[in-house]
Amino acid sequence: MLSRIADSLFWLARYMERAEDTARILDVNYHMLLEGSRRQPYRLRWEPLLVMAGEDQRFKQHYSDANATTVFDFLAFGADNPSSISQCIAKARENARTIRDYISREMWEDINGLYHAVNRFGPQEVGAGPHRFCNLVKFGSHRFHGVSDATLPRDEGWQFLRVGRFLERAEMTARLVDVQYQNLVVTQTDLGALDNHQWMAVLKSVGAYEAYHRQYHSPIEPERVADMLILHALHPRSIRFSMTEVQAGLRAVSGTGPGYYANEAERFTGKVLEGLRYDKIEEILKRGLHAYLHEVLRSCRLIGEDIARTYFFYAVVA
């Protein structure tokens, strides 16, 4: 496979996943405000979204206050924010356009239609609430991946699509758990009983609310939320599940068997997975959740860089 095609598929999947994840947290956060959780200061409900998206510093360059209007405009439509939903969909479409001869016609039509649908929205059109816009993005992402799975051969290209999607998902889940655990537990001990309403929002933002109750049959507890989103082997948005998919995709491309690695990306992925498979949440919390997730995020960045060096960069000819 041409490295150009592999690169485009990898980033196409990453941008689609980033757009969906951002839409999820915006939608859930907005509904949390409507439902009226009064226990937390207002700013804490919007600033964490910027950290989860990895764009808090860029936001501060353009806005002085993090509120419902400024954060939504920045994360949904911000032209100066490369991770905004509209920018991610535009970049995903551009990556798909450059490889139209490789992807299926249905894939192109689907992402092209989503791009035009997103661009018909504007900040003024979602004044009554972002739910319709966020649903468009979430279900557009689901539909795109469904069409891809139904029409794309399970060759190297599909594997790069898979790796990009789940590497992006692992990073977002790590940031979400880190930020919310710090805000809702570490810095809120003086409030007494924890705000289960906000923990419910955390679970809903990754589609894990019903799965949590089926798994634990108990009220929402921070340690169990962290356990599900970090270590659960079967939940599709846990870090462990995501990294398992990344490893499977990388091994399928290189042909490497279990217990071996063909490049640094595979080595780092295996290293992260070993910890996720054998650590317990009590051990992670004792060592420090923030440091643990920071290391996961660092490893994800290194994996992405090593994938690019191994498969996407052209060799320099002397």
Legacy VTK file of the C-alpha trace (Angstrom):
# vtk DataFile Version 3.0
C-alpha trace
ASCII
DATASET POLYDATA
POINTS 318 float
0.000 0.000 0.000
1.201 3.519 -0.785
2.233 5.424 2.334
0.096 8.368 1.163
-3.045 6.223 1.246
-2.184 4.720 4.635
-1.553 8.205 6.058
-4.879 9.537 4.740
-6.856 6.593 6.119
-5.176 6.862 9.535
-5.980 10.567 9.841
-9.409 10.249 8.292
-10.354 7.903 11.142
-8.707 10.101 13.781
-10.545 13.226 12.658
-13.899 11.439 12.544
-13.379 10.033 16.037
-12.256 13.430 17.366
-15.357 15.120 15.967
-17.643 12.482 17.489
-15.953 12.595 20.897
-16.172 16.391 21.014
-19.851 16.280 20.042
-20.498 13.761 22.817
-18.990 15.848 25.599
-20.657 19.045 24.361
-24.074 17.422 24.162
-23.877 15.755 27.582
-22.480 18.867 29.254
-25.275 21.017 27.860
-27.959 18.622 29.100
-26.277 18.459 32.492
-26.789 22.218 32.794
-30.430 21.922 31.779
-31.043 19.230 34.383
-29.737 21.599 37.023
-26.765 20.289 38.946
-26.081 23.174 41.340
-23.309 21.657 43.405
-20.375 22.696 41.223
-19.219 26.224 40.391
-20.277 27.205 36.867
-16.788 27.493 35.387
-15.931 23.906 36.296
-18.589 22.694 33.921
-17.040 24.207 30.792
-13.294 24.584 31.283
-12.746 20.802 31.580
-14.157 20.336 28.078
-11.341 22.443 26.680
-8.746 20.348 28.515
-10.361 17.121 27.279
-10.122 18.425 23.727
-6.500 19.405 24.337
-7.179 22.998 23.295
-7.379 24.937 26.578
-4.319 27.082 25.834
-5.519 27.985 22.351
-8.938 28.918 23.764
-7.365 31.403 26.171
-5.735 33.184 23.225
-9.162 33.985 21.779
-11.583 34.201 24.731
-11.395 35.659 28.211
-14.114 33.535 29.799
-15.173 29.898 29.463
-18.960 29.792 29.317
-21.599 27.882 27.381
-21.495 30.203 24.362
-17.741 30.666 23.988
-16.826 27.028 24.596
-19.478 25.709 22.238
-18.521 28.170 19.481
-14.840 27.306 19.895
-15.223 23.516 20.020
-17.979 23.228 17.427
-17.249 25.901 14.815
-13.926 27.570 15.711
-12.015 28.268 12.500
-8.904 28.974 14.609
-9.284 25.684 16.464
-7.852 22.771 14.427
-9.728 20.333 16.675
-13.171 21.935 16.341
-15.906 19.686 15.007
-16.286 21.602 11.750
-12.515 21.600 11.167
-12.225 17.866 11.920
-15.034 16.997 9.509
-13.451 19.213 6.832
-10.058 17.552 7.302
-11.603 14.090 7.282
-13.385 14.910 4.022
-10.174 16.246 2.482
-8.311 13.063 3.418
-11.124 11.023 1.871
-11.072 13.177 -1.279
-7.375 12.490 -1.870
-7.979 8.725 -1.828
-11.323 8.484 -3.631
-9.854 5.875 -5.931
-9.194 3.650 -2.909
-12.270 4.055 -0.677
-15.755 2.954 -1.693
-18.229 5.282 -3.371
-20.551 4.902 -0.377
-17.793 6.063 2.002
-17.158 9.187 -0.046
-20.849 10.035 -0.419
-21.397 9.564 3.295
-18.583 11.797 4.501
-19.253 14.378 1.797
-22.886 14.546 2.865
-21.896 14.932 6.530
-19.488 17.746 5.632
-22.209 19.735 3.842
-24.744 19.038 6.605
-22.334 20.335 9.270
-21.590 23.455 7.226
-25.287 24.291 7.013
-25.238 24.832 10.761
-23.896 27.950 12.406
-23.614 29.261 15.973
-26.843 31.238 15.512
-28.761 28.109 14.458
-27.981 26.203 17.643
-28.998 28.924 20.074
-31.863 26.770 21.303
-29.395 24.023 22.176
-26.714 21.973 20.466
-28.451 18.580 20.692
-29.519 18.447 17.030
-26.077 19.462 15.812
-24.269 17.032 18.129
-26.573 14.193 17.108
-25.835 14.924 13.463
-22.119 14.524 14.132
-22.391 11.485 16.417
-24.667 9.490 14.143
-22.772 10.708 11.086
-19.607 9.190 12.576
-21.415 5.950 13.415
-22.821 5.748 9.907
-19.439 6.412 8.303
-17.717 3.643 10.237
-20.612 1.304 9.522
-20.360 2.020 5.799
-16.571 1.578 5.969
-16.893 -1.793 7.690
-19.502 -2.900 5.167
-17.692 -1.811 1.990
-13.926 -1.715 2.622
-11.828 -4.884 2.211
-10.068 -6.031 5.373
-6.653 -5.188 3.973
-3.914 -2.883 5.255
-6.043 0.196 4.529
-8.846 -0.956 6.793
-6.292 -1.711 9.512
-4.904 1.848 9.378
-8.459 3.156 9.620
-8.951 0.950 12.685
-5.682 1.993 14.330
-6.346 5.712 13.845
-9.865 5.483 15.227
-8.946 3.649 18.415
-5.720 5.526 19.113
-7.708 8.769 19.059
-10.382 7.216 21.287
-7.830 6.031 23.853
-6.400 9.559 24.129
-9.811 11.178 24.572
-10.901 8.692 27.240
-7.625 9.188 29.118
-8.073 12.969 29.122
-11.738 12.698 30.137
-11.054 10.428 33.120
-8.044 12.477 34.220
-9.804 15.847 34.071
-13.088 14.733 35.576
-11.530 12.679 38.364
-9.364 15.638 39.345
-12.304 18.074 39.267
-14.941 15.860 40.856
-12.894 14.069 43.507
-9.496 15.546 44.229
-10.542 19.215 44.252
-14.069 18.719 45.612
-13.489 16.877 48.886
-14.668 19.924 50.822
-18.169 19.601 49.356
-19.004 16.435 51.245
-21.016 13.931 49.213
-19.900 13.701 45.610
-22.158 14.932 42.803
-23.449 11.747 41.166
-25.187 13.891 38.559
-21.828 14.863 37.119
-20.476 11.312 37.273
-23.579 10.288 35.352
-22.581 12.861 32.738
-19.084 11.380 32.520
-20.515 7.921 31.841
-23.042 9.210 29.330
-20.362 11.114 27.438
-18.728 7.796 26.538
-21.956 5.820 26.211
-21.238 3.788 29.343
-24.078 4.748 31.708
-26.243 1.662 31.131
-23.196 -0.614 30.916
-21.988 0.686 34.306
-25.213 -0.329 36.050
-25.254 -3.710 34.354
-21.665 -4.294 35.448
-21.764 -3.060 39.058
-25.438 -2.973 40.151
-24.606 -0.101 42.489
-24.763 3.694 42.779
-22.165 5.582 40.773
-18.776 5.531 42.507
-15.726 7.399 41.141
-13.339 4.467 41.527
-15.656 2.160 39.601
-16.165 4.751 36.863
-12.391 4.986 36.489
-12.111 1.205 36.522
-14.665 0.825 33.722
-13.224 3.549 31.501
-9.587 2.525 31.960
-9.413 -1.236 32.532
-12.616 -2.806 31.210
-11.691 -5.387 28.578
-14.987 -5.340 26.669
-16.387 -1.814 26.810
-15.683 -0.220 23.396
-14.626 3.134 24.817
-12.317 1.972 27.572
-8.608 2.633 27.182
-7.804 -1.072 27.415
-10.269 -2.025 24.672
-9.010 0.787 22.441
-5.357 -0.141 22.857
-6.192 -3.802 22.192
-7.677 -2.726 18.856
-4.601 -0.607 18.084
-2.318 -3.549 18.783
-4.414 -5.918 16.650
-4.377 -3.459 13.763
-0.630 -2.882 13.922
0.077 -6.622 14.109
-2.188 -7.254 11.127
-0.204 -4.734 9.069
3.247 -6.048 10.048
2.314 -9.715 10.331
3.849 -9.926 13.798
2.657 -12.678 16.134
1.869 -12.456 19.879
4.904 -11.864 22.076
6.889 -10.041 19.395
7.026 -6.556 17.891
8.169 -5.295 14.501
8.646 -1.603 15.324
8.553 0.921 18.142
4.836 1.610 17.718
4.081 -2.045 18.424
6.505 -2.096 21.351
4.916 0.936 23.024
1.425 -0.430 22.404
2.334 -3.758 23.988
3.928 -2.002 26.926
0.802 0.066 27.617
-1.436 -2.968 27.242
0.562 -5.055 29.721
-0.148 -2.481 32.411
-3.816 -2.217 31.463
-4.235 -5.991 31.592
-2.587 -6.622 34.931
-3.037 -3.425 36.966
-5.939 -2.998 39.359
-7.682 0.330 39.816
-6.729 0.364 43.521
-3.039 0.124 42.558
-3.396 2.860 39.938
-5.121 5.223 42.384
-2.511 4.523 45.032
0.333 5.376 42.648
-1.535 8.410 41.338
-4.187 8.422 38.624
-2.996 11.655 37.024
0.571 10.396 36.601
-0.689 7.069 35.252
-2.945 8.674 32.632
-0.282 11.224 31.739
1.999 8.308 30.897
-0.747 6.673 28.823
-1.186 9.902 26.862
2.564 10.228 26.358
2.698 6.656 25.074
-0.190 7.317 22.681
1.652 10.313 21.251
4.790 8.225 20.820
2.800 5.465 19.147
1.342 7.952 16.674
4.761 9.388 15.922
6.295 5.938 15.467
3.475 4.847 13.160
4.181 7.892 11.012
7.928 7.224 10.954
7.464 3.557 10.129
4.706 3.712 7.527
4.021 7.251 6.305
7.304 9.115 5.912
9.169 8.777 2.659
12.765 7.639 2.940
15.321 10.322 2.159
17.468 9.352 -0.809
21.012 10.701 -0.578
LINES 1 319
318 0 1 2 3 4 5 6 7 8 9 10 11 12 13 14 15 16 17 18 19 20 21 22 23 24 25 26 27 28 29 30 31 32 33 34 35 36 37 38 39 40 41 42 43 44 45 46 47 48 49 50 51 52 53 54 55 56 57 58 59 60 61 62 63 64 65 66 67 68 69 70 71 72 73 74 75 76 77 78 79 80 81 82 83 84 85 86 87 88 89 90 91 92 93 94 95 96 97 98 99 100 101 102 103 104 105 106 107 108 109 110 111 112 113 114 115 116 117 118 119 120 121 122 123 124 125 126 127 128 129 130 131 132 133 134 135 136 137 138 139 140 141 142 143 144 145 146 147 148 149 150 151 152 153 154 155 156 157 158 159 160 161 162 163 164 165 166 167 168 169 170 171 172 173 174 175 176 177 178 179 180 181 182 183 184 185 186 187 188 189 190 191 192 193 194 195 196 197 198 199 200 201 202 203 204 205 206 207 208 209 210 211 212 213 214 215 216 217 218 219 220 221 222 223 224 225 226 227 228 229 230 231 232 233 234 235 236 237 238 239 240 241 242 243 244 245 246 247 248 249 250 251 252 253 254 255 256 257 258 259 260 261 262 263 264 265 266 267 268 269 270 271 272 273 274 275 276 277 278 279 280 281 282 283 284 285 286 287 288 289 290 291 292 293 294 295 296 297 298 299 300 301 302 303 304 305 306 307 308 309 310 311 312 313 314 315 316 317
